[in-house]
Amino acid sequence: MFSSARRILWITLTLFVMIPAVSSADERYFVMIFGSELKSKRPKYTHTWATWVKATGEGPNLCEYQLECNTISWMPATLDIRPWTHKSEPGVNLDLHPTMKLMRSFDEDISLWGPYEVYQSSWDRFVAQREYLESGNVRYLCVNFLSNDINDKGCIHAITDADPRRGRETYRLYRFGVNASHNIARQFWQRNRIINPELDHSWLLGRLSLTQYPIYRREYIHRDGPFDDFGWRLRGTMTE
């Protein structure tokens, strides 16, 4: 009896040792905030969108990690923005590259803040917001303060309504296009949502094939003054 028990214990321990250890992969999260507009800055030809990236892998070389992307780029289903209409219409959420190509087809200049490393909670909220937008319950309305329906959203509030602490009064629509994107990026900086903001994560741009587009890369400067605001300056450009 004891011999059989010892034999079973020996077999169990042997099998346990033979099973390879499963190492837990590291997960890192990043955000890129985009804005586009014509040089004449006509509201019809402005847009704000953002892409969150989840990088999964092991070791110090993040360039070898597997990437998962989620983009919120909320547009009317017709892709024809009507800034002054008070009637909502069906919307569509575009992926990153279709958005880049569409804005370039309108001859809009594209600006980028980031990539910045952020916390997992930011990724989780953003993914939930994207799923909500794509549920069929949300409609597009460019200037959505003309509506009392919270499910009527333009491109800006399609992103910022995921902010759990600050409402639309922080993201007022007198900022649109590049200024709206700057304001979103400013919230990340001022509220310490960026991990090690001094680090450069430009490796993501090549991995996501963004170097094929002309993009103005923006970075922050701290501007002393009564409003303690952040401005931006041109960090560089990526050209076709």
C-alpha positions in Angstrom: 0.0 0.0 0.0 2.7 2.4 1.0 4.8 1.4 -2.0 1.9 2.2 -4.3 1.4 5.6 -2.7 5.2 6.4 -3.0 5.1 5.4 -6.7 2.1 7.7 -7.4 3.9 10.6 -5.5 7.1 10.0 -7.5 5.2 10.0 -10.8 3.4 13.2 -9.9 6.6 15.0 -8.9 8.3 13.8 -12.1 5.5 15.1 -14.2 5.5 18.4 -12.4 9.2 18.9 -12.9 8.8 18.1 -16.6 6.2 20.8 -17.2 8.0 23.9 -18.6 7.6 27.0 -16.5 5.3 29.6 -18.0 6.8 33.1 -17.7 4.4 36.0 -17.5 4.8 38.4 -20.3 5.4 42.1 -19.6 2.7 44.5 -20.8 3.3 48.2 -21.6 0.8 50.8 -22.7 1.2 53.8 -24.9 -0.9 56.6 -26.3 -0.6 58.8 -29.5 -2.8 61.9 -29.8 -3.4 63.3 -33.3 -4.9 66.5 -34.7 -5.3 67.7 -38.3 -6.5 70.8 -40.0 -6.0 72.9 -43.1 -3.7 75.8 -43.0 -6.9 78.0 -43.2 -8.3 76.0 -40.3 -11.9 75.6 -41.6 -13.9 73.6 -39.0 -15.2 71.2 -41.8 -11.6 70.1 -42.4 -10.3 69.5 -38.9 -10.2 66.3 -36.9 -9.0 64.8 -33.6 -8.2 61.2 -33.0 -6.1 59.0 -30.7 -4.5 55.5 -30.7 -3.7 53.5 -27.7 -1.1 50.7 -28.1 -0.6 47.6 -25.9 2.9 46.1 -26.2 3.3 42.5 -24.9 6.6 40.7 -24.6 9.6 39.9 -22.5 13.0 41.6 -22.0 14.3 45.1 -22.4 13.9 45.4 -26.2 10.4 46.8 -26.6 10.8 46.8 -30.4 10.3 43.1 -30.4 7.1 43.1 -28.4 3.8 42.2 -30.0 1.5 45.2 -30.6 -2.3 45.6 -30.2 -3.8 48.9 -31.3 -7.1 50.6 -30.6 -8.0 53.8 -32.3 -10.9 56.2 -31.7 -11.4 58.3 -34.8 -15.1 59.2 -34.8 -16.5 60.5 -38.0 -19.9 60.7 -39.8 -20.6 57.5 -41.7 -20.6 59.7 -44.9 -17.1 61.0 -44.0 -18.6 64.4 -44.8 -18.3 66.7 -41.7 -21.1 69.2 -41.4 -20.0 71.5 -38.5 -23.2 73.6 -38.2 -26.0 71.1 -38.4 -28.0 70.4 -35.3 -29.1 66.9 -36.4 -27.1 63.9 -35.5 -26.4 61.2 -38.0 -24.9 57.7 -38.1 -21.2 57.6 -37.2 -18.3 55.4 -37.9 -15.1 54.7 -36.0 -12.1 54.5 -38.4 -8.8 52.7 -37.8 -5.5 54.5 -37.7 -4.3 54.2 -41.3 -7.7 54.9 -42.9 -7.8 58.1 -40.8 -4.3 59.1 -41.8 -5.1 58.6 -45.5 -8.4 60.4 -45.3 -6.9 63.5 -43.7 -4.1 63.6 -46.2 -6.7 63.3 -49.0 -8.2 66.5 -47.7 -4.7 68.0 -47.7 -4.8 68.5 -43.9 -1.6 68.9 -41.9 -1.3 66.2 -39.3 0.2 66.8 -35.8 1.2 64.2 -33.2 1.8 64.3 -29.5 3.5 61.2 -28.2 3.9 58.3 -28.2 3.7 58.5 -24.4 3.7 55.5 -22.0 0.6 55.4 -19.9 -1.0 53.2 -17.2 -3.1 50.2 -17.9 -6.2 51.9 -16.5 -6.0 54.4 -19.4 -5.9 51.5 -21.9 -8.9 49.8 -20.2 -11.1 53.0 -20.3 -10.2 53.7 -23.9 -11.0 50.1 -25.1 -14.3 50.3 -23.3 -15.0 53.7 -24.9 -14.2 52.3 -28.4 -16.5 49.4 -27.8 -19.3 51.7 -26.7 -18.9 53.9 -29.8 -19.1 50.8 -32.0 -22.2 49.4 -30.2 -24.6 51.2 -32.5 -26.0 53.4 -29.7 -23.9 56.5 -30.5 -24.5 58.9 -33.3 -22.2 61.6 -34.8 -22.8 65.3 -34.2 -19.8 67.6 -34.8 -20.9 70.4 -32.5 -22.6 68.2 -29.9 -23.5 70.9 -27.4 -26.4 71.6 -29.8 -27.9 68.3 -28.6 -29.1 67.2 -25.1 -28.4 63.5 -25.9 -25.2 62.3 -24.4 -25.0 59.7 -27.2 -24.5 62.4 -29.8 -20.7 62.9 -30.1 -18.2 64.6 -32.3 -14.6 63.4 -32.7 -13.4 65.3 -29.6 -15.9 64.1 -27.0 -15.8 60.6 -28.5 -12.4 60.5 -26.9 -12.7 62.7 -23.8 -16.0 61.3 -22.5 -13.8 58.4 -21.3 -12.2 60.8 -18.8 -13.6 59.6 -15.4 -12.8 62.8 -13.6 -13.4 65.8 -15.9 -16.4 66.4 -18.0 -17.0 68.3 -21.2 -16.3 71.7 -19.5 -12.6 70.7 -19.6 -12.9 69.9 -23.3 -14.9 72.8 -24.7 -15.4 72.9 -28.4 -13.9 76.3 -29.1 -10.8 74.2 -29.3 -10.9 72.1 -32.4 -8.4 70.4 -34.7 -4.9 70.7 -33.5 -5.9 72.9 -30.5 -8.3 70.2 -29.2 -5.6 67.5 -29.5 -3.2 69.8 -27.7 -5.7 70.2 -24.9 -6.1 66.4 -24.6 -2.4 65.9 -24.4 -2.1 68.7 -21.8 -4.5 66.8 -19.5 -2.2 63.8 -19.6 0.8 66.0 -18.7 -0.8 68.1 -16.0 -2.4 65.2 -14.3 0.6 62.9 -14.2 -0.8 60.3 -16.5 2.4 59.8 -18.4 5.1 57.3 -17.2 8.6 58.7 -17.5 7.7 61.5 -19.9 11.3 62.2 -20.7 11.7 58.8 -22.5 11.4 58.7 -26.3 9.2 56.0 -27.7 9.6 56.9 -31.4 10.3 53.2 -32.1 6.5 52.8 -32.2 6.2 55.0 -35.3 8.2 52.6 -37.4 6.5 49.6 -36.0 3.1 51.1 -36.9 4.2 52.2 -40.4 3.5 55.9 -39.5 6.8 57.1 -41.1 5.2 56.9 -44.5 3.1 60.0 -43.7 4.1 63.7 -43.3 3.5 64.3 -39.6 4.4 67.3 -37.4 5.6 66.0 -34.1 4.8 68.2 -31.2 6.4 68.4 -27.8 5.6 70.4 -24.7 7.3 73.4 -23.2 6.4 74.8 -19.8 5.3 78.4 -20.1 5.5 80.5 -16.9 2.6 82.9 -16.5 -0.6 83.6 -14.6 -2.3 80.5 -16.0 0.7 78.1 -15.6 -0.2 76.6 -19.0 1.7 74.3 -21.3 2.4 75.3 -24.8 3.9 73.3 -27.6 6.8 73.5 -30.0 7.7 71.6 -33.1 9.9 68.7 -32.3 10.4 67.6 -35.9 8.7 66.3 -38.9 8.4 63.0 -40.7 8.0 63.3 -44.4 7.0 61.0 -47.2 
